[in-house]
Amino acid sequence: MASRLSLSLYRTLEKVVAFKPNTIFVRYMSQDNHENFTKVTDDEKGIRTIQLNDPKKRNALSLNMLQALHNNLSTGVDDLRVIILRSQGPVWSAGHDLKELTSKQGREYHRKVFETCSDVMTLIQDLPIPVIAAVSGLATAAGAQLVASCDIAVAAESAKFATPGVSVGLFCSTPAVAVGRAVPRKVAMEMLFTGHPISAQDALLHGLVSRVVPDDQLNTEVRKIAERICETSREVVALGKATFHAQMNLERREAYRLTSAVMVENLSLEDGQEGIKAFIEKRKPSWSHRNKKVH
């Protein structure tokens, strides 16, 4: 295989194939100061629901909220299949807490806020399981960034999205990383330069969300998607997610070379062969969810 792939591509393949769900690095172990900022529930199917739980502050992504999210996303995930992000209150998330961004806190504190936020957004895409945003209400600035960073986003019809930092003198440069990768460039630039919100339907049209549903059906529809994912092999999904994000950064020919090699690796997995055998034998597959090679 090494002879057929460039060295850099081969190393990318090694990282994708060798990715282990158990090696998530947890930076924020102590939750004493931020345990009430989120509410977390795990169910018997392996679905974790993380609820932003600070409606009085419009679920702002304060440093405490971000640290809570990092813990919730990285602690005890080995047996999980899906994570759902939702919120309490009429605002899904108003983005960063501007009271933390005054000169009083200083540059080091500001640096910590944005580095922690970037860690959370990166972690979502590095996790071996899908993360679904269930968006109700308004998601602005880093709140829109959080939606854009998720693997799947389902929005209620009343939801709106904006990057309004320019209106308060703080351009949404970090939200632009995720939003700019989710929507066409000119749409992103209009959102960033004007700060004007877009509707859920416009967000769907431009690719910021994957589905729009009636407000009273949001949780039901998100649950259906999560349960469907639970019917698949965890190991295959982990490999597929890692590969998808890796190939998006490559030139087309390199992307095909990488993904072709990954398909071969996928076929060598125990669950890869089990799925094919089950299809041929006209039965439901019995997944092992293990990173075990059979050939």
Rosetta silent file (secondary structure, phi, psi, omega in degrees, C-alpha in Angstrom):
SEQUENCE: MASRLSLSLYRTLEKVVAFKPNTIFVRYMSQDNHENFTKVTDDEKGIRTIQLNDPKKRNALSLNMLQALHNNLSTGVDDLRVIILRSQGPVWSAGHDLKELTSKQGREYHRKVFETCSDVMTLIQDLPIPVIAAVSGLATAAGAQLVASCDIAVAAESAKFATPGVSVGLFCSTPAVAVGRAVPRKVAMEMLFTGHPISAQDALLHGLVSRVVPDDQLNTEVRKIAERICETSREVVALGKATFHAQMNLERREAYRLTSAVMVENLSLEDGQEGIKAFIEKRKPSWSHRNKKVH
SCORE:     score description
SCORE:     0.000 S_00000001
   1 L     0.000  -39.405 -177.441    0.000    0.000    0.000 S_00000001
   2 L   -60.043  -33.772 -178.002    2.813    2.423    0.860 S_00000001
   3 L   -71.951  -20.122 -177.381    4.189    2.146   -2.668 S_00000001
   4 L   -94.901  -15.391 -179.102    0.860    3.199   -4.137 S_00000001
   5 L  -116.595  148.555  174.079    0.291    6.191   -1.893 S_00000001
   6 L   -64.304  159.457 -178.284    2.402    9.279   -1.321 S_00000001
   7 H   -58.678  -44.763 -179.241    4.140    9.390    2.052 S_00000001
   8 H   -64.635  -38.588  179.400    1.861   12.157    3.348 S_00000001
   9 H   -69.674  -38.066  178.235   -1.240   10.318    2.138 S_00000001
  10 H   -62.981  -40.388  178.208   -0.036    7.067    3.652 S_00000001
  11 H   -65.826  -36.662  175.534    0.437    8.812    6.995 S_00000001
  12 H   -62.577  -43.425  177.727   -3.074   10.208    6.724 S_00000001
  13 H   -60.324  -43.465  179.225   -4.363    6.703    6.075 S_00000001
  14 H   -59.316  -42.297 -179.896   -2.482    5.390    9.092 S_00000001
  15 H   -64.527  -42.054 -179.106   -4.079    8.029   11.302 S_00000001
  16 H   -65.145  -50.736 -175.617   -7.564    7.256    9.995 S_00000001
  17 H   -69.353  -34.169 -176.769   -7.280    3.477   10.279 S_00000001
  18 L   -86.612    0.411 -177.028   -5.462    3.551   13.614 S_00000001
  19 L   -61.361  129.561 -178.984   -7.912    5.961   15.230 S_00000001
  20 L  -117.404  125.877  178.997   -9.054    4.569   18.569 S_00000001
  21 H   -59.402  -23.049 -174.538  -12.209    5.811   20.308 S_00000001
  22 H   -82.501   -2.687 -172.344  -10.563    5.169   23.682 S_00000001
  23 H  -103.211   19.046  177.985   -7.762    7.694   23.214 S_00000001
  24 L   -61.431  129.594 -178.500   -9.760   10.911   23.586 S_00000001
  25 L   -89.268  119.888 -177.731   -7.653   13.387   25.579 S_00000001
  26 L   -98.878  115.552 -176.739   -9.604   14.968   28.432 S_00000001
  27 L   -92.488  -28.789 -169.313   -8.257   18.374   29.432 S_00000001
  28 L  -117.470   79.042 -174.204  -10.928   19.565   31.834 S_00000001
  29 L   -78.203  -36.246 -178.242  -11.489   16.886   34.445 S_00000001
  30 L   -79.660  125.063 -178.894  -12.687   19.044   37.339 S_00000001
  31 L  -111.639   12.837 -175.263  -16.317   20.069   36.927 S_00000001
  32 L   -56.482  -39.218 -173.530  -16.764   21.801   40.267 S_00000001
  33 L   -90.797   -7.915 -175.206  -17.059   25.275   38.741 S_00000001
  34 L  -142.474   21.459 -176.527  -19.179   24.464   35.702 S_00000001
  35 L   -69.803  -19.810 -177.774  -21.237   21.353   36.368 S_00000001
  36 L   -93.822    1.246 -178.033  -24.532   23.312   36.208 S_00000001
  37 L   -80.254  -21.414  176.601  -23.940   24.853   32.801 S_00000001
  38 E  -133.653  158.332  174.864  -25.025   21.710   30.976 S_00000001
  39 E  -122.583  125.554 -172.865  -27.380   18.825   31.668 S_00000001
  40 E  -121.076  132.599  174.600  -26.286   15.405   30.434 S_00000001
  41 E  -132.825  136.913  174.136  -28.277   12.201   30.061 S_00000001
  42 E  -113.338  139.858  177.106  -27.177    8.831   28.647 S_00000001
  43 L  -113.402  178.800 -173.584  -29.685    6.161   27.651 S_00000001
  44 L   -69.901  -15.852  179.463  -29.512    2.410   27.204 S_00000001
  45 L   -88.160   -5.247 -178.424  -28.999    2.706   23.437 S_00000001
  46 L    89.784   23.529  178.244  -25.807    4.704   23.819 S_00000001
  47 E  -102.083  119.201  176.071  -27.324    8.094   22.985 S_00000001
  48 E  -101.152  130.888  175.152  -26.007   10.978   25.059 S_00000001
  49 E  -110.001  122.141  176.894  -27.994   14.209   25.159 S_00000001
  50 E  -109.255  118.114 -179.152  -26.108   17.340   26.202 S_00000001
  51 E  -107.509  122.473  171.516  -28.366   20.275   26.968 S_00000001
  52 E   -65.165  125.816 -163.913  -27.001   23.811   27.201 S_00000001
  53 L  -127.248   41.872  179.071  -28.527   24.826   30.497 S_00000001
  54 L  -131.384   59.578 -173.717  -27.955   28.540   31.064 S_00000001
  55 H   -62.556  -27.096  179.942  -31.065   30.173   29.552 S_00000001
  56 H   -63.746  -28.523  177.026  -30.780   33.300   31.735 S_00000001
  57 H  -106.427   23.757  176.934  -27.571   34.129   29.858 S_00000001
  58 L    57.410   34.851  179.459  -28.994   32.942   26.529 S_00000001
  59 L    50.181   41.828  179.060  -26.829   29.821   26.765 S_00000001
  60 L   -61.865  144.550  179.202  -23.741   31.931   26.125 S_00000001
  61 L   -85.837   68.591  174.862  -20.550   29.988   25.483 S_00000001
  62 L   -67.548  170.625  178.196  -18.726   31.326   28.506 S_00000001
  63 H   -59.853  -41.615  178.174  -15.448   29.729   29.517 S_00000001
  64 H   -62.821  -42.271  178.722  -17.301   27.630   32.092 S_00000001
  65 H   -63.295  -43.573  179.903  -19.856   26.527   29.509 S_00000001
  66 H   -63.759  -40.791  178.534  -17.104   25.613   27.040 S_00000001
  67 H   -66.609  -38.000  176.006  -15.210   23.630   29.668 S_00000001
  68 H   -62.986  -44.204  178.634  -18.405   21.818   30.623 S_00000001
  69 H   -61.195  -42.484  179.914  -19.043   20.986   26.965 S_00000001
  70 H   -60.233  -44.348  177.219  -15.506   19.673   26.544 S_00000001
  71 H   -61.829  -46.183 -177.740  -15.972   17.344   29.506 S_00000001
  72 H   -63.057  -32.514 -178.530  -19.388   16.212   28.302 S_00000001
  73 H   -83.383  -19.960 -171.185  -18.033   15.451   24.832 S_00000001
  74 H  -118.686   -8.713 -177.168  -14.886   13.632   25.947 S_00000001
  75 L  -101.148  128.348  175.204  -15.689   11.818   29.197 S_00000001
  76 L    64.061   39.147 -176.871  -17.150    8.300   29.184 S_00000001
  77 L   -97.117   -1.995 -172.425  -17.739    8.142   25.440 S_00000001
  78 L   -58.583  -33.565 -177.489  -16.345    4.635   24.829 S_00000001
  79 L  -103.720    6.589 -179.467  -19.776    2.987   24.819 S_00000001
  80 L   -82.136  155.523  176.638  -21.693    5.830   23.206 S_00000001
  81 L  -113.973  -32.052 -176.459  -23.111    5.718   19.684 S_00000001
  82 E  -150.664  147.885  171.022  -24.414    9.257   19.176 S_00000001
  83 E  -120.605  132.547  176.742  -24.310   12.624   20.935 S_00000001
  84 E  -111.216  128.998  174.288  -27.181   15.117   20.637 S_00000001
  85 E  -104.621  124.893  177.096  -26.646   18.802   21.441 S_00000001
  86 E  -138.487 -175.767 -179.457  -29.730   20.771   22.386 S_00000001
  87 E  -146.635  162.561  175.645  -30.550   23.746   24.599 S_00000001
  88 L  -106.031  136.309  178.060  -33.024   25.045   27.118 S_00000001
  89 L   101.920  173.291 -175.173  -34.818   28.325   26.510 S_00000001
  90 L   -73.689  -16.130  178.229  -35.708   30.467   23.475 S_00000001
  91 E  -111.849  121.431 -178.978  -32.064   31.063   22.472 S_00000001
  92 E   -63.852  -51.481  169.508  -30.070   28.020   21.411 S_00000001
  93 E  -166.198  132.217 -179.736  -26.821   29.862   22.041 S_00000001
  94 L   -89.532    8.008 -179.759  -25.902   33.528   21.804 S_00000001
  95 L    85.945 -156.386 -176.134  -22.215   32.760   21.331 S_00000001
  96 L   -62.823  150.787  175.316  -19.447   34.042   23.582 S_00000001
  97 L   -79.350  107.045 -174.613  -20.262   35.872   26.803 S_00000001
  98 H   -63.041  -22.536  177.532  -19.247   39.436   25.913 S_00000001
  99 H   -67.526  -19.133  176.545  -18.797   40.293   29.598 S_00000001
 100 H   -87.091   -4.584 -172.266  -15.792   37.956   29.543 S_00000001
 101 L  -111.649   21.160  176.572  -14.257   39.792   26.609 S_00000001
 102 L   -88.301  168.069 -179.147  -13.626   43.218   28.115 S_00000001
 103 L   -61.576  -23.086 -178.587  -10.177   44.625   28.867 S_00000001
 104 L   -57.904  -38.290 -178.940  -10.739   43.824   32.537 S_00000001
 105 L   -75.949  -32.683  176.820  -10.104   40.106   31.896 S_00000001
 106 L    88.884  166.196 -173.911   -6.996   40.711   29.824 S_00000001
 107 H   -63.260  -39.995 -177.719   -5.370   39.049   26.817 S_00000001
 108 H   -64.113  -40.784  177.288   -4.447   35.773   28.531 S_00000001
 109 H   -65.727  -43.303  178.694   -8.023   35.164   29.614 S_00000001
 110 H   -60.799  -41.898  178.893   -9.287   36.046   26.149 S_00000001
 111 H   -61.084  -40.746 -179.861   -6.756   33.664   24.626 S_00000001
 112 H   -64.422  -39.724  178.759   -7.964   30.886   26.923 S_00000001
 113 H   -59.991  -50.512 -175.226  -11.590   31.480   25.906 S_00000001
 114 H   -73.552  -33.350  176.090  -10.900   31.223   22.181 S_00000001
 115 H   -67.505  -40.491  178.293   -8.460   28.323   22.497 S_00000001
 116 H   -65.901  -40.654  177.781  -10.980   26.375   24.582 S_00000001
 117 H   -61.676  -44.868  178.767  -13.720   27.144   22.064 S_00000001
 118 H   -62.770  -37.548  177.577  -11.519   25.930   19.212 S_00000001
 119 H   -61.292  -42.355 -179.502  -10.741   22.768   21.189 S_00000001
 120 H   -64.624  -46.944 -178.631  -14.460   22.047   21.578 S_00000001
 121 H   -63.250  -40.100  178.906  -15.229   22.592   17.891 S_00000001
 122 H   -68.433  -40.313 -179.825  -12.285   20.429   16.839 S_00000001
 123 H   -59.552  -40.064 -179.635  -13.190   17.705   19.326 S_00000001
 124 H   -55.710  -43.448 -177.997  -16.682   17.387   17.844 S_00000001
 125 H   -82.271  -19.087  177.964  -15.251   16.440   14.470 S_00000001
 126 H   -85.641  -17.306  179.064  -12.487   14.275   15.975 S_00000001
 127 L   -61.741  147.081  179.950  -14.909   12.142   17.986 S_00000001
 128 L   -80.294   -0.769 -179.481  -15.498    8.639   16.570 S_00000001
 129 L  -120.614  152.762  179.282  -19.273    9.042   16.926 S_00000001
 130 L   -67.798  145.049  175.144  -21.700   11.393   15.163 S_00000001
 131 E  -118.635  125.871 -176.372  -22.745   14.595   16.917 S_00000001
 132 E  -113.362  129.246  173.471  -26.185   15.990   16.075 S_00000001
 133 E   -93.572  126.767  173.913  -27.316   19.553   16.785 S_00000001
 134 E  -107.049  100.505 -166.589  -31.027   19.907   17.570 S_00000001
 135 E  -102.243  118.159  172.326  -31.507   23.638   17.049 S_00000001
 136 L  -122.860  141.394  179.296  -34.451   25.573   18.399 S_00000001
 137 L    82.258 -149.321 -172.481  -34.489   29.346   18.649 S_00000001
 138 E  -102.606  131.128  175.750  -31.569   31.605   17.789 S_00000001
 139 E  -121.041  112.250 -175.711  -27.970   30.447   17.254 S_00000001
 140 E  -124.411  153.841  175.165  -25.549   33.335   16.850 S_00000001
 141 L    51.631 -120.681 -179.792  -21.778   33.839   16.533 S_00000001
 142 H   -64.113  -20.702  173.738  -20.037   30.951   18.346 S_00000001
 143 H   -67.393  -42.098  174.534  -23.499   29.390   18.722 S_00000001
 144 H   -67.249  -34.918  175.998  -23.754   29.212   14.925 S_00000001
 145 H   -61.327  -41.489  179.136  -20.175   27.940   14.908 S_00000001
 146 H   -63.341  -42.219  176.935  -21.210   25.115   17.232 S_00000001
 147 H   -61.802  -47.295 -177.449  -24.066   24.158   14.899 S_00000001
 148 H   -64.872  -26.678 -178.928  -21.783   24.250   11.856 S_00000001
 149 H   -78.536  -19.799 -178.713  -19.210   22.057   13.619 S_00000001
 150 L   -72.119  155.817 -178.606  -21.689   19.241   14.261 S_00000001
 151 L   -70.838  -36.695  179.479  -21.915   16.305   11.860 S_00000001
 152 E  -135.381  141.846  176.474  -25.678   16.682   11.446 S_00000001
 153 E  -135.056  123.188  177.274  -27.878   19.662   12.296 S_00000001
 154 E  -113.163  127.648 -176.312  -31.664   19.572   12.484 S_00000001
 155 E  -114.151  141.959  169.351  -33.414   22.910   12.916 S_00000001
 156 E   -71.005  153.903 -176.848  -36.884   23.818   14.081 S_00000001
 157 L   -58.225  -29.150 -177.515  -38.811   25.969   11.618 S_00000001
 158 L   -86.003   -3.660 -176.948  -38.524   28.964   13.955 S_00000001
 159 L   -67.776  150.018  175.112  -34.745   28.705   14.306 S_00000001
 160 E  -138.101  157.686 -174.965  -32.486   31.483   13.049 S_00000001
 161 E  -136.440  140.495 -179.211  -28.744   31.778   12.557 S_00000001
 162 E  -156.372  155.983  171.506  -26.409   34.769   12.531 S_00000001
 163 L  -124.475   77.394 -168.357  -22.800   35.884   12.885 S_00000001
 164 H   -91.745   14.203 -176.439  -23.425   39.405   14.234 S_00000001
 165 H   -54.493  -34.095 -178.561  -20.050   40.122   15.818 S_00000001
 166 H   -58.226  -27.731 -178.199  -19.345   42.917   13.337 S_00000001
 167 H   -71.734  -22.028  179.092  -22.192   44.901   14.917 S_00000001
 168 H  -111.818   13.112  175.916  -20.397   45.040   18.280 S_00000001
 169 L    83.445   13.749  178.298  -16.923   45.546   16.847 S_00000001
 170 L  -128.481   95.471 -177.295  -15.761   41.940   17.128 S_00000001
 171 L   -59.839  139.913 -176.716  -15.694   40.223   13.734 S_00000001
 172 L   -78.981   65.673 -175.717  -16.752   36.564   13.909 S_00000001
 173 H   -69.841  -43.733  178.693  -13.396   35.243   12.716 S_00000001
 174 H   -72.874  -42.044  172.902  -13.479   31.932   14.593 S_00000001
 175 H   -57.881  -30.384 -179.275  -17.151   31.222   13.780 S_00000001
 176 H   -62.951  -26.128  179.506  -16.214   31.901   10.150 S_00000001
 177 H   -62.338  -49.632 -178.874  -13.984   28.802   10.159 S_00000001
 178 H   -77.957  -44.766 -178.905  -16.919   26.436   10.699 S_00000001
 179 H   -64.593  -40.929 -179.574  -19.634   28.467    8.994 S_00000001
 180 H   -67.035  -18.569  175.488  -17.405   29.146    5.978 S_00000001
 181 H   -93.053   -7.624 -178.344  -16.883   25.412    5.547 S_00000001
 182 H  -103.670  -30.981 -176.919  -20.595   24.690    5.761 S_00000001
 183 L  -120.990  162.859  176.787  -22.124   27.301    3.440 S_00000001
 184 L   -57.450  150.093 -173.573  -21.039   28.859    0.119 S_00000001
 185 H   -56.151  -45.648 -176.242  -18.374   31.544    0.493 S_00000001
 186 H   -68.981  -31.272  174.559  -20.535   34.484   -0.611 S_00000001
 187 H   -67.060  -44.378  178.286  -23.333   33.460    1.763 S_00000001
 188 H   -60.616  -43.890 -177.620  -20.838   33.263    4.607 S_00000001
 189 H   -65.257  -37.944  177.227  -19.393   36.667    3.728 S_00000001
 190 H   -64.734  -42.806  177.603  -22.830   38.288    3.672 S_00000001
 191 H   -60.631  -42.648 -175.708  -23.622   36.794    7.075 S_00000001
 192 H   -72.721  -38.428 -175.732  -20.258   37.964    8.452 S_00000001
 193 H   -79.982  -30.035 -177.182  -20.306   41.482    6.954 S_00000001
 194 H  -101.340  -30.072 -175.613  -23.933   42.337    7.769 S_00000001
 195 L    76.514    1.396 -177.782  -24.648   40.290   10.875 S_00000001
 196 L   -70.606  139.780  179.314  -28.173   39.745    9.593 S_00000001
 197 L   -75.031  153.921  172.287  -29.824   36.457   10.637 S_00000001
 198 E  -114.591  152.443 -178.540  -30.937   33.832    8.156 S_00000001
 199 E   -77.039  169.525  176.904  -33.994   31.635    8.557 S_00000001
 200 H   -61.436  -39.601 -179.933  -33.978   27.903    9.097 S_00000001
 201 H   -65.821  -39.498  176.087  -35.102   27.397    5.497 S_00000001
 202 H   -67.276  -36.923  177.162  -32.239   29.555    4.185 S_00000001
 203 H   -62.318  -37.892  176.841  -29.850   27.654    6.447 S_00000001
 204 H   -67.980  -44.305 -179.365  -31.127   24.437    4.856 S_00000001
 205 H   -58.242  -38.705 -174.844  -30.840   25.872    1.359 S_00000001
 206 H   -95.741   -3.131  173.246  -27.207   26.836    1.916 S_00000001
 207 L    94.846    9.672  177.598  -26.141   23.709    3.810 S_00000001
 208 L   -73.440  -32.121  175.189  -25.766   25.003    7.374 S_00000001
 209 L  -125.510  161.301 -176.503  -28.364   22.481    8.547 S_00000001
 210 L   -99.734  -15.314 -178.394  -29.377   19.127    7.123 S_00000001
 211 E  -161.006  147.413  173.234  -33.100   19.214    7.853 S_00000001
 212 E  -122.527  131.698 -176.235  -35.871   21.601    8.982 S_00000001
 213 E  -133.229  159.877  174.450  -38.838   20.270   10.918 S_00000001
 214 L   -56.359  146.316 -175.093  -41.879   21.717   12.721 S_00000001
 215 H   -52.332  -42.631 -175.414  -40.955   23.029   16.154 S_00000001
 216 H   -77.130   -2.916  179.459  -42.999   20.409   18.007 S_00000001
 217 H  -111.026    2.803 -174.137  -41.334   17.572   16.065 S_00000001
 218 H   -57.183  -55.260 -175.845  -37.693   18.587   16.575 S_00000001
 219 H   -65.266  -36.028  179.003  -36.793   16.181   19.372 S_00000001
 220 H   -65.100  -45.472 -178.239  -38.718   13.307   17.771 S_00000001
 221 H   -67.897  -38.628  177.660  -37.005   13.700   14.401 S_00000001
 222 H   -65.443  -40.031  178.773  -33.549   14.031   15.945 S_00000001
 223 H   -61.898  -39.467  178.824  -34.208   10.930   18.011 S_00000001
 224 H   -61.171  -43.350  179.123  -35.133    8.988   14.859 S_00000001
 225 H   -63.960  -44.443 -179.555  -31.826    9.900   13.244 S_00000001
 226 H   -61.709  -42.633 -179.125  -29.883    8.946   16.371 S_00000001
 227 H   -68.464  -33.996  176.159  -31.640    5.589   16.661 S_00000001
 228 H   -64.090  -41.820  178.180  -30.985    4.810   12.998 S_00000001
 229 H   -61.912  -36.010  179.819  -27.263    5.430   13.580 S_00000001
 230 H   -64.319  -17.626  179.295  -27.421    3.058   16.559 S_00000001
 231 L   -81.620   -7.442 -177.013  -28.444    0.276   14.163 S_00000001
 232 L  -100.595  175.305  178.089  -25.082    0.462   12.381 S_00000001
 233 L   -77.733  126.314  178.748  -21.571   -0.687   13.342 S_00000001
 234 H   -60.654  -41.014 -177.193  -19.835    1.747   15.683 S_00000001
 235 H   -67.261  -39.626  179.309  -16.427    0.808   14.278 S_00000001
 236 H   -68.322  -40.954  177.946  -17.490    1.319   10.672 S_00000001
 237 H   -63.177  -41.895  179.427  -19.072    4.686   11.491 S_00000001
 238 H   -60.931  -44.684  178.620  -15.907    5.765   13.327 S_00000001
 239 H   -64.222  -43.279 -178.775  -13.753    4.843   10.335 S_00000001
 240 H   -64.905  -41.318 -179.900  -16.151    6.531    7.941 S_00000001
 241 H   -66.028  -45.834  179.506  -16.334    9.774    9.912 S_00000001
 242 H   -61.307  -40.617 -179.997  -12.561   10.041   10.275 S_00000001
 243 H   -67.098  -42.179 -179.487  -12.100    9.325    6.573 S_00000001
 244 H   -57.325  -49.651 -178.381  -14.717   11.846    5.495 S_00000001
 245 H   -67.074  -35.484  179.623  -13.043   14.699    7.362 S_00000001
 246 H   -66.502  -44.484 -175.427   -9.569   13.631    6.200 S_00000001
 247 H   -73.094  -22.290  179.936  -10.466   13.474    2.507 S_00000001
 248 H   -65.223  -21.542 -179.556  -12.224   16.851    2.542 S_00000001
 249 L   -92.291    2.265 -174.743   -8.822   18.500    2.984 S_00000001
 250 L  -106.994  156.658  169.813   -7.274   16.708    0.010 S_00000001
 251 L   -63.959  152.549 -170.520   -7.095   17.334   -3.721 S_00000001
 252 H   -53.485  -48.937 -178.698   -9.635   15.175   -5.590 S_00000001
 253 H   -62.664  -41.592  178.149   -7.204   12.544   -6.906 S_00000001
 254 H   -64.883  -37.707  178.573   -5.531   12.252   -3.508 S_00000001
 255 H   -61.840  -41.978  178.958   -8.944   11.985   -1.870 S_00000001
 256 H   -67.609  -36.635  178.733   -9.856    9.058   -4.122 S_00000001
 257 H   -65.840  -42.957  178.304   -6.554    7.342   -3.429 S_00000001
 258 H   -64.087  -50.819 -175.102   -7.062    7.719    0.311 S_00000001
 259 H   -68.264  -31.871  175.213  -10.670    6.591    0.338 S_00000001
 260 H   -62.569  -42.380  178.238   -9.961    3.639   -1.972 S_00000001
 261 H   -65.456  -38.540  179.411   -7.324    2.455    0.495 S_00000001
 262 H   -67.308  -37.654  177.312   -9.731    2.964    3.401 S_00000001
 263 H   -58.457  -40.374  177.551  -12.423    0.926    1.619 S_00000001
 264 H   -63.217  -43.056  178.041   -9.954   -1.974    1.460 S_00000001
 265 H   -63.905  -40.717  178.701   -9.247   -1.546    5.182 S_00000001
 266 H   -58.741  -41.481  179.743  -12.987   -1.389    5.884 S_00000001
 267 H   -66.152  -22.857  179.852  -13.486   -4.705    4.106 S_00000001
 268 H   -83.480   -9.581  178.809  -10.882   -6.310    6.370 S_00000001
 269 E   -73.716  147.505  176.525  -12.865   -5.383    9.480 S_00000001
 270 H   -54.239  -45.387 -179.060  -14.949   -8.049   11.182 S_00000001
 271 H   -72.485  -26.378  175.320  -18.047   -5.848   10.869 S_00000001
 272 H   -62.677  -44.486  178.395  -17.259   -5.090    7.225 S_00000001
 273 H   -73.818  -34.419  178.952  -17.484   -8.768    6.368 S_00000001
 274 H   -63.072  -41.155  179.990  -20.437   -9.351    8.689 S_00000001
 275 H   -63.628  -41.861  179.170  -22.492   -6.707    6.897 S_00000001
 276 H   -67.506  -42.808  177.716  -21.804   -8.209    3.480 S_00000001
 277 H   -61.885  -41.585  179.877  -22.566  -11.755    4.684 S_00000001
 278 H   -63.846  -38.260  178.507  -25.820  -10.583    6.266 S_00000001
 279 H   -65.074  -45.288 -179.646  -26.866   -8.913    3.017 S_00000001
 280 H   -64.462  -38.370 -177.766  -26.123  -12.063    0.985 S_00000001
 281 L   -87.820    2.906  176.481  -27.895  -14.265    3.521 S_00000001
 282 L    56.666   51.853  177.326  -30.872  -11.870    3.720 S_00000001
 283 L  -140.180  167.772  176.339  -30.658  -11.331    7.482 S_00000001
 284 L   -76.748  139.270  179.381  -29.929   -8.501    9.855 S_00000001
 285 L   -70.149  150.246  175.208  -26.226   -8.071   10.645 S_00000001
 286 L  -111.649   97.140 -172.675  -24.931   -8.846   14.099 S_00000001
 287 L   -76.745  141.519  175.016  -22.342   -6.159   14.738 S_00000001
 288 L   -91.687  -24.403 -176.700  -19.374   -6.741   17.025 S_00000001
 289 L    60.549   25.972 -177.935  -18.466   -3.017   17.148 S_00000001
 290 L  -109.721  150.504  174.732  -14.823   -4.105   17.432 S_00000001
 291 L   -88.600   67.779 -176.665  -11.750   -2.927   15.587 S_00000001
 292 L  -117.230  128.582  178.534  -10.883   -6.488   14.630 S_00000001
 293 E   -89.813  139.470  178.243   -9.367   -7.514   11.299 S_00000001
 294 L  -107.975  -11.794  173.717  -10.420  -10.808    9.705 S_00000001
 295 L  -157.616    0.000    0.000   -7.969  -10.703    6.807 S_00000001
